[in-house]
Amino acid sequence: MILTMEEFRAYRPEKPTFALFGHPIAHTMSPELHALLFEASGKDCTYFAVDVPPEDLAEAMQIASEKCGGLNLTIPHKKAVFDYLDAVDEAARDLGSVNTIHFRDGKAIGYNTDILGFSGSLEFDGIDPKGKIAVVCGYGGVSRVMAYHLANAGAKVLITGRNLAKAKTLRNELRGYLPDADVDIMPATQLPRATEIVVNGTPLGMYPHEEGTPLEKLPVGTAYVFDAVYNPPLTTIMKLAPGNAKTRNGLLMLVLQAAYAQTIWFGTQFEQASLTRILRLLAGGMAKKRLKSIYGKSNIVLCGFMGSGKTTIGRKLARALQCEFIDMDDYLEAREGKKISDIFAEIGEEGFRDIETQCAHEIADKTDCVIALGGGAVLRAENVEQYKKNGMLIHLNTPFYRIVQNLSRDTSRPLLQGDKEKQTRLLYNRRKRIYVSCADRSVSGTRISEILDAIFNAI
């Protein structure tokens, strides 16, 4: 929910209320995110965004002190709000940026939880900056947060960007706050080969200008890339990372900074499982929006060889996207009132494929679904055409050894008779090229979480 200043003036709280101030603020995810955090902690609270023009900040702060337990702030208020605070924490003071306020005992106390969101993301990924060369792209508010934490954590920080004069200003400020820190500036074309950490605090690469990147190539030693941008989920600079490097977009940082804000307001400590679930829901929601706005689709359709995990992944994907899940094998069996093996025995494979095509026509017009196809459903171009009308077709490129493991105790596959592993290999080799050629995207992974992330990144 987003309120205008007029609506905020008229608002009468009926339960503990918290808000986000910004301008403009139409695309914020904060109300949805904080609602999920309230649900996870069992809090019955209201959270909304307020579009507060800069000239209305003083009035908005006065109203908030009377109606709200706390606030979050985004552009352009993170610096301007200092004039209306009674105290700030050390990080907020050094960074010159407040993103969280707690109204307590008649006072307004300012905090910066962005830095906690960033440091928590590194910790989540097992990244210890100490002693490593870390390149920070940019010199604005987000880059400042990243550089401050990395320098404070013992990294050798190199700030780079198009305007090295601005980078030099940030370097000098950080040296003033952290006298023992190792911070310098560096042209993007002269970054050390031994650089291990690269972080982007600029908006370059953000939707809709997704081709943008602050660096054209990364140092060969890069082992970790963090981009504060999270739309798209896989940014251009993340794609530049070496194959063995870890990458992370800014969505986890967003979740963690919000969770730390609620810790300040309530003392709530969130378990990692709760935060991971919320992260997955937000990633799913964003994927759903991108699917519609960029590709004009409303379904995700999973194809792949039998035993590749389409049903398991499909159910979890549907839960993250909060949409209907349809397993086409189950749908077909319910429609016919028979097991697929019995249909094969009665009318053969060609007769079964005819029924499969009829089912494709019946389901193709549905919307807001995750659809798991049978292993042979894409053998007919007519089926592929039907499912692609409303859906993005994603191939689960599951490793063959995992498929064999999944099928080892399955006796229901009519096409696998005799030497099962040999028959599986022959059929797999015949079909794999078909899956890859007809799919819009192909994803792989050995864990369910990896595959889900790969699907979100593919969208």
Salt bridges, closest charged atoms under 4 A:
ASP44 OD1 - LYS15 NZ 2.91
ASP51 OD1 - HIS23 ND1 2.46
GLU59 OE2 - ARG9 NE 2.60
GLU90 OE2 - ARG93 NH2 3.97
ASP94 OD1 - ARG93 NH2 3.13
ASP114 OD2 - LYS78 NZ 2.78
ASP125 OD1 - ARG248 NH2 2.70
GLU173 OE1 - ARG144 NH1 2.40
ASP182 OD1 - LYS156 NZ 3.46
ASP184 OD1 - ARG171 NH1 3.17
ASP184 OD2 - ARG175 NH2 3.98
GLU210 OE2 - ARG290 NH1 2.81
GLU324 OE1 - LYS366 NZ 3.58
GLU333 OE1 - LYS339 NZ 4.00
GLU336 OE2 - ARG335 NH1 2.54
GLU346 OE1 - LYS338 NZ 2.70
GLU349 OE2 - ARG353 NH2 3.15
GLU350 OE2 - ARG380 NH2 2.86
ASP354 OD1 - ARG380 NH2 2.78
GLU356 OE1 - ARG353 NH1 2.88
GLU362 OE2 - ARG335 NH2 2.81
ASP365 OD1 - LYS389 NZ 3.02
ASP368 OD1 - LYS292 NZ 3.04
GLU382 OE2 - HIS361 NE2 2.68
ASP410 OD2 - ARG413 NE 2.89
ASP440 OD1 - LYS388 NZ 3.44
GLU450 OE2 - ARG447 NH1 3.18
ASP453 OD1 - ARG280 NH1 2.66
